[in-house]
Amino acid sequence: MPTAPGAVPLSGTALPSGTALPSGAVLPAGTVLLSGIVGSTAYGFAHAGSDLDRLGLFATPTEELHGLHRPAESHVTTAPDVTLHEAAKWCRLALSCNPTASELVWLPEDLYETVTPLGRELVGIRSSFLSAPAVRRAYLGYADQQFRKLLTRDTTDPATRRRAAKHARHLVRLVEQAVRLHRTGHNLIRLSDPERVRDLGERIADRPGTAEHLLADAADRLSRPGVLPEAPDPRPAEAWLRRVRAAHYNPLPAAPCAPGAPGQSTGGALGPTG
């Protein structure tokens, strides 16, 4: 990934500067604010042959937001596996406690690949995005999706059985992350005992019905009082986003007036006539 001025590249880059994205756009150098390695590697599930997933956020040059057409808010590539969200979209996802997007600001330090001063600021306000209802809705909602996939898998096929085990692992992870967030206000991305989660996932893949108790127990725990507020505080995100816009504003030079053309408009109403 391109590294912004003042950035600290911690362990390599995901997208070289000038890489063309699926939308046909090219991210200008210096616009990626924060990026890192996520997914199975971050959780501790990775094995030989596992994909390496990367997630980041970028700032659209502010002047590009002034036209008729909005620039793309997300860019996704599969070779390499990279997802990039524009800063404003990432904030909206985080305020809804989207589990996938939110983990970017909770990564262990060694998994970050690009950290700019603005990216570091975002990590510093990560708790302001959290709220109890959104954690309950998002994390348990995603876990329930994994459960429903399990119920429809024919696990007699080896490839399908492997996918079922993956769904089950993520179900367990999501449930445990939700409970920990509700209880402590902290999101633990790198699991303390991934092998336990892997083993439990294998058992659930064989008997999906056993996950019902896990989901019900999590729902019960999240219905009790916890440390999270009832609503997120969007003010830090709003202030941060305004700093991002100011830092990435490069006004275009005014076009020269053609000979004989009227002078530059002041933007006021027409004066009296007649």
C-alpha positions, 0 to 999 in steps of 0.5 A: 500500500502507498505510505502517507507522509509521516507513516510508519510501514511496519511489515511491508505493503499490500498494494504498491503505489499506483496500483490500478483497482477494480474500479479503474481508479488508482489510489494516489500515494499518501492516501492510505491512512491505516492498513493491516493483516486481518482474518485468519492470520490475525485470529490465529487460525492460519495454516499452510495455504491460508490466504493472507487478508488485508484491510485498510482505509484511505482518504479520498482527496477532498476536492474529488468530493466536490463534483457531481459524482461521488468517488468509489467508497470501497476497493476490493481485490482478490490477488492480493486479497485486499479491502480498502474503505474510504474514511467516511464509509469506514466510520459509518461501518464502525459506528454500526460495530461491523465486526469485519471493518472494526477489527482494523483499529483493534489489531496487535501492533505487529499486524499493522502495515501502514500507520499514519498520524491520522491512522494512529489518532483513529486507533486512539478513539476506537472505543467511541464507536462502540455501543451495546445494542450495535455490538449485540445486533452486529456480532450476534447477527453475523454469528447467526448467519454462520449458524444458518450456513452450517444448517444447510451444509452437506458435510459428507463432502470433504470440501463442504465439511472444511467450509462448515468447520470454517463457519463454525470457527467464526461463529465461536469467535464472533460470540466470544468477541461480542461477550468480551466487548460487552463485558470489558469494552475491549476487542481481542482480535488475536485469540488467546487459545485458537486451538480451543476455538478450532476444536470447538468449531470441528465439533459444531461442524459435525453437530450444528445444533450444539451451537444453539446453546452457545448463541442463546447463552451469548444473547443472554449475557448481552442482555444484561448490563455491561460496560458499553453505552447505549449509543456510540459517540460520533463526535470524535469520529466527526472531528477526526474526519474533518481533520482528514478532509483538511489534510487531504485538500488540494484545491485545483487552480482556477481556470484562466478566463478566456479573452472577452469572457465575463469576470469571475462570479462572486456567487451573489445574485444578479443586480437590479436591471432596467 
